[in-house]
């Protein structure tokens, strides 16, 4: 069988000869590394799916889907496979990255130095199998022209063994970071869930993404003397989000705003939120002492299945976090906050500021661990109002989930303003 995997074998042998009872044993599979040497030749491949793109219209009347595949011989960067069909139902419907695909009579190509192959709807065929944890040898999807070969089960077992040994250690590579490890100006890949998507007045897209971790706290640089005229902003995006949108956000973990130009064609497909993606070559910076991400011209967006290993890994980490004690404390406050400050409701559960923003009732009594971003007025001689003599101060508070303006008054100085949260003394209640 080793001789059957040689790139020197004639193209007719590589394609196989179909008989009335099915394929002959001359229907051989090539390692991807050898297939790269067979430009414009029909080859047969058996590989694992590493990336899944969204189907889209081709320049003609067909739909086109691009997958990226890898095997033991060519694990990085992987080989792109373009599928064409007159309807999306005839395209591969891969359940998850890490699943395995068998390809018959696909044509190897090269363009601008990049290798890829084409699955031609007239003579190519495919079959999809479950990945490393499965035991079945039956495909869960196969094109009508696909015929199993004598070697399918052997190659399927080999790939599943390789996936167990290789991909388990490749869940996070050196370029992949979680939000709790980001740095200013550092280029990285991010696996995250897109919770919301909106467009700014100048045509930029803003992606609201989350991976269950907290972005690192930053040093504040604002001028407190300007707080009266120019209050510290509460978000980096142009418009405030509606309460309906905020209700869909998780109660824990940072929701990072990532800005992108409209040349990323995949972005409109993320409308509605709930999509897991891998964002490649993104960069983070600060705006008004708040984190924001930027998709660069070299960045890429890859859709991920909800059952992808990396997705399940992040969900498990978040579930472990919220079920631990105390569950709502920011990462920056561990192992526990200082007891130097006394509060009411000592036995109340910790909550995040996002909990309070989305709390269904008018009054929310809670304990939050926050940072004071700014205060106005901040000088002691200005704390008393010249009008009524009451002490009052506006605080800008933040935790990893959001930032708010909080107003501290004496008890008889309480006022209610829509969309704001008020904290007041001496009862220390919080109203949203």
C-alpha positions in Angstrom: 0.0 0.0 0.0 3.0 2.4 0.5 3.7 2.3 -3.2 0.1 3.3 -3.8 0.7 6.5 -1.9 3.6 7.6 -4.1 3.2 10.8 -6.1 5.0 9.2 -9.0 2.0 6.9 -9.7 0.1 7.7 -12.9 -2.9 9.8 -12.7 -5.2 7.1 -13.9 -4.1 4.9 -11.0 -4.7 7.7 -8.5 -8.2 8.2 -9.7 -9.2 4.6 -9.5 -11.2 2.5 -11.9 -14.9 2.1 -11.1 -16.5 -1.2 -11.9 -20.1 -2.4 -11.7 -19.5 -3.7 -8.2 -17.8 -0.6 -6.8 -14.2 0.6 -6.7 -11.2 -1.5 -7.3 -8.3 -1.7 -4.8 -6.3 0.6 -7.2 -8.3 3.6 -5.8 -5.5 5.1 -3.6 -5.3 8.0 -1.2 -2.4 10.5 -1.2 -1.0 12.2 1.8 -1.6 16.0 1.5 2.1 16.7 1.3 2.4 14.4 -1.8 -0.8 15.8 -3.3 0.8 19.3 -3.4 3.2 17.9 -6.1 0.3 16.8 -8.4 -0.9 20.1 -9.8 -3.7 19.8 -12.3 -4.1 16.0 -11.5 -7.1 14.3 -10.0 -6.2 12.9 -6.6 -8.0 11.1 -3.7 -7.5 12.5 -0.2 -8.5 11.5 3.3 -8.0 14.3 5.9 -9.5 16.1 8.9 -11.4 19.3 8.5 -9.7 22.2 10.3 -11.7 25.2 9.1 -15.3 25.7 7.8 -16.3 28.7 5.7 -19.9 29.9 5.1 -21.4 28.9 1.7 -21.8 31.8 -0.7 -22.8 32.4 -4.3 -20.0 32.0 -6.8 -19.6 34.4 -9.7 -21.8 32.1 -11.8 -25.0 30.3 -10.8 -23.4 27.8 -8.3 -22.9 28.0 -4.6 -19.3 27.6 -3.3 -18.1 26.3 0.0 -14.4 26.3 1.2 -13.1 23.9 3.8 -9.5 23.6 5.0 -8.1 20.2 5.7 -5.0 18.7 7.3 -3.4 15.3 7.9 -0.3 13.8 9.4 1.9 14.9 6.5 0.6 18.5 6.3 -0.9 19.8 9.5 -0.2 23.5 9.0 -1.3 25.7 7.4 -3.7 23.1 5.9 -5.1 22.7 2.3 -8.1 24.6 1.1 -10.8 22.7 -0.8 -13.4 24.5 -2.9 -16.8 22.7 -3.4 -19.3 23.9 -6.1 -22.9 22.9 -6.4 -26.1 24.3 -7.8 -27.8 24.2 -4.4 -26.4 24.3 -0.8 -28.0 21.0 0.0 -25.4 19.3 -2.2 -22.5 20.9 -0.4 -20.8 19.2 2.5 -22.5 20.0 5.9 -19.6 19.5 8.3 -20.9 19.2 11.9 -17.6 20.2 13.5 -14.0 20.9 12.9 -12.1 17.8 13.6 -14.5 15.7 11.5 -13.0 13.6 8.7 -13.6 13.9 5.0 -12.9 11.5 2.1 -12.4 13.2 -1.3 -12.4 11.3 -4.6 -11.1 12.8 -7.9 -10.5 16.3 -6.7 -8.1 18.5 -8.8 -5.0 20.0 -7.3 -4.4 23.7 -8.2 -2.0 26.5 -7.3 -2.7 30.3 -7.5 -0.3 33.0 -6.4 1.9 30.4 -4.7 -1.0 29.0 -2.6 -2.1 25.4 -3.0 -5.7 24.3 -3.1 -8.0 21.7 -4.7 -11.3 21.8 -6.4 -14.2 19.4 -5.9 -15.8 19.4 -9.3 -19.6 18.7 -9.2 -19.4 16.7 -12.5 -16.8 14.0 -11.5 -15.7 14.6 -7.8 -17.3 13.1 -4.7 -17.0 13.2 -1.0 -18.0 11.6 2.3 -18.0 13.0 5.8 -17.3 11.0 9.0 -17.3 11.8 12.7 -14.0 12.8 14.2 -11.7 11.5 16.8 -14.1 10.3 19.5 -16.4 8.3 17.2 -16.2 4.6 16.4 -18.6 4.3 13.5 -17.2 3.8 10.0 -20.4 4.9 8.3 -20.4 8.5 6.8 -23.0 10.9 8.1 -23.1 12.6 4.7 -22.0 11.4 1.3 -22.5 12.7 -2.2 -24.5 10.5 -4.5 -21.5 9.5 -6.6 -19.3 8.5 -3.7 -18.2 4.9 -3.5 -16.3 3.5 -0.5 -12.8 2.1 -1.1 -11.2 -1.0 0.4 -9.0 1.3 2.5 -11.5 3.7 4.0 -11.7 2.1 7.4 -8.0 1.9 7.8 -7.4 5.6 6.9 -10.3 6.6 9.1 -8.8 4.8 12.1 -5.4 6.3 11.5 -6.7 9.8 11.3 -8.8 9.4 14.4 -5.7 8.2 16.3 -3.7 11.1 15.0 -6.4 13.6 16.0 -6.4 12.3 19.5 -2.6 12.8 19.8 -2.2 16.0 17.8 -5.3 18.2 18.0 -5.7 17.7 21.8 -2.4 19.6 22.3 -3.3 22.1 19.6 -6.4 23.6 21.1 -4.4 26.7 21.9 -1.4 27.5 19.8 1.2 30.2 20.5 -0.8 32.8 18.6 -4.1 32.0 20.3 -5.0 34.0 23.4 -8.0 34.4 25.7 -9.2 37.9 26.6 -7.6 37.7 30.0 -4.1 37.6 28.4 -4.3 40.3 25.7 -1.7 43.0 25.5 -1.6 46.4 23.7 -0.3 46.1 20.2 0.1 42.3 20.3 -1.2 40.4 17.3 -3.1 37.2 18.2 -5.9 34.8 17.3 -9.1 34.8 19.4 -11.7 32.1 19.6 -14.9 33.8 20.8 -18.7 34.0 20.6 -20.2 37.0 18.6 -23.0 38.2 20.8 -24.0 41.2 18.8 -23.2 43.2 15.7 -23.8 46.8 14.7 -22.7 49.3 12.2 -21.4 52.8 13.0 -22.3 56.1 11.2 -19.0 56.0 9.3 -19.6 52.5 8.0 -17.5 50.5 10.4 -18.7 47.3 11.9 -18.5 46.6 15.7 -18.5 43.0 16.9 -19.3 42.4 20.5 -17.4 39.2 21.4 -17.0 37.1 24.5 -15.0 34.1 25.6 -15.9 33.9 29.3 -12.7 35.6 30.7 -12.0 39.1 31.9 -9.8 41.6 30.1 -6.8 42.8 32.2 -7.4 46.0 34.2 -5.7 49.1 32.7 -4.1 52.2 34.2 -6.3 55.3 34.1 -5.0 58.4 32.4 -8.0 60.8 32.5 -7.8 64.3 33.8 -10.2 64.6 36.8 -10.4 68.4 36.4 -12.2 67.8 33.0 -14.8 65.4 34.4 -17.4 68.2 34.8 -17.2 69.2 31.1 -16.3 65.9 29.6 -17.4 62.9 31.7 -15.5 59.6 31.3 -17.3 57.6 28.5 -19.1 54.4 29.5 -18.3 52.5 26.3 -16.1 52.7 23.2 -18.9 52.3 20.6 -20.8 55.2 19.2 -24.3 54.4 20.5 -25.5 52.9 23.8 -26.9 49.4 23.6 -30.6 48.8 24.3 -31.6 46.9 27.4 -32.9 44.1 25.2 -29.5 43.6 23.7 -27.8 43.8 27.1 -30.2 41.1 28.5 -28.7 38.7 26.0 -25.1 39.2 27.3 -23.6 36.8 29.8 -23.5 38.0 33.4 -19.8 37.3 33.7 -16.8 37.9 31.6 -15.8 40.9 29.4 -17.7 41.7 26.2 -14.9 43.1 23.9 -15.8 45.5 21.2 -13.9 44.7 17.9 -14.0 47.2 15.1 -13.8 46.2 11.4 -14.1 47.8 8.0 -16.7 46.5 5.6 -14.3 44.6 3.4 -14.7 41.5 5.6 -17.5 39.7 3.7 -18.1 37.3 6.5 -19.3 39.9 8.9 -22.9 40.4 7.7 -23.3 36.6 8.1 -22.8 37.1 11.8 -26.0 39.2 12.1 -28.2 38.0 15.0 -25.4 36.9 17.2 -24.7 33.5 18.7 -22.0 32.5 16.3 -18.6 31.1 17.5 -15.7 32.2 15.4 -12.0 32.2 15.2 -10.6 35.7 14.6 -7.1 35.6 13.2 -4.5 38.4 13.3 -6.4 40.8 15.4 -4.9 43.5 17.6 -6.0 45.4 20.7 -5.6 49.0 21.8 -7.0 51.4 24.4 -9.7 54.1 23.8 -10.6 56.2 26.8 -8.8 53.7 29.0 -11.1 50.9 27.7 -10.0 47.9 25.6 -11.1 47.7 22.0 -10.1 45.2 19.3 -9.3 45.9 15.7 -9.5 43.6 12.7 -6.6 44.4 10.4 -6.5 44.0 6.6 -4.5 40.7 7.2 -7.1 39.5 9.7 -9.4 36.5 8.9 -12.7 35.3 10.2 -13.5 31.6 10.4 -16.8 30.2 11.5 -16.7 27.4 14.1 -19.2 24.7 15.0 -20.8 24.8 18.5 -19.3 21.3 18.9 -15.7 22.4 18.0 -13.1 21.3 20.6 -12.0 24.8 21.3 -15.5 26.0 21.8 -16.4 23.3 24.2 -13.1 23.9 26.1 -14.0 27.6 26.6 -17.6 26.8 27.7 -16.3 24.3 30.2 -13.8 26.9 31.6 -16.6 29.4 32.0 -19.0 26.9 33.6 -16.3 25.9 36.0 -15.9 29.6 36.9 -19.5 30.5 37.5 -20.1 27.4 39.6 -17.0 28.1 41.8 -17.1 30.2 45.0 -17.3 33.1 44.8 -18.7 32.9 41.3 -19.1 36.5 40.3 -15.8 38.0 41.5 -13.6 39.5 38.8 -10.3 37.6 38.2 -8.4 40.7 39.4 -9.9 40.3 42.9 -8.8 36.7 43.6 -8.3 35.0 46.0 -10.8 37.3 47.7 -11.4 41.0 48.2 -10.0 42.9 51.1 -12.1 43.0 54.4 -10.9 46.6 55.1 -14.2 48.0 53.9 -17.4 47.1 55.7 -20.7 46.9 53.7 -24.3 46.1 54.4 -25.8 42.8 53.3 -22.6 40.9 54.2 -24.3 37.6 53.3 -25.6 38.8 50.0 -24.2 37.1 46.9 -21.7 38.9 44.7 -23.1 40.4 41.5 -21.5 42.0 38.5 -22.5 45.5 37.2 -24.0 43.7 34.2 -26.3 41.9 36.7 -27.5 45.2 38.0 -27.9 46.8 34.5 -30.2 44.0 33.4 -32.0 43.4 36.8 -35.7 43.2 36.1 -36.8 45.1 39.2 -36.3 48.8 40.0 -34.1 48.2 43.1 -31.2 45.7 43.2 -29.5 45.1 46.5 -26.1 43.5 45.7 -22.4 43.4 46.4 -20.2 44.4 43.5 -16.4 44.5 43.3 -15.6 47.6 41.2 -12.8 50.0 40.4 -13.4 53.8 40.7 -12.4 55.2 37.3 -13.2 58.8 38.0 -15.1 61.1 40.5 -16.8 64.5 40.0 -16.3 66.6 42.0 -13.1 65.1 43.3 -11.8 68.0 45.5 -13.0 67.9 49.1 -14.0 71.5 49.1 -16.4 71.0 46.2 -18.3 68.0 47.5 -21.0 70.1 49.2 -23.6 71.5 46.7 -23.7 75.3 46.8 -27.5 75.2 46.1 -28.9 72.9 48.9 -25.8 72.2 51.0 -26.0 68.4 50.4 -22.9 66.3 49.7 -23.0 64.7 46.2 -20.6 63.0 43.9 -20.7 61.3 40.6 -18.5 58.2 40.4 -17.5 56.3 37.2 -17.3 52.7 38.2 -16.2 49.6 36.2 -15.8 45.9 36.6 -14.9 43.5 33.8 -18.5 43.4 32.5 -19.3 47.1 32.0 -18.8 50.7 33.1 -21.5 52.9 34.8 -22.0 56.3 36.3 -23.0 56.1 40.0 -24.4 59.0 42.0 -23.9 59.2 45.7 -26.2 61.5 47.7 -27.4 62.0 51.2 -30.6 60.1 51.7 -32.8 63.2 51.1 -31.0 64.1 47.9 -32.1 61.0 45.9 -33.3 61.7 42.3 -34.1 59.3 39.5 -32.8 59.6 36.0 -33.6 57.1 33.3 -30.8 54.8 32.2 -28.6 55.5 35.2 -27.7 53.5 38.3 -27.8 55.4 41.6 -26.0 54.4 44.8 -26.7 56.5 47.9 -25.9 56.7 51.6 -26.6 55.5 54.3 -28.6 52.6 52.9 -26.1 51.6 50.1 -28.9 50.5 47.8 -28.5 50.3 44.1 -31.2 51.3 41.7 -31.1 50.6 38.0 
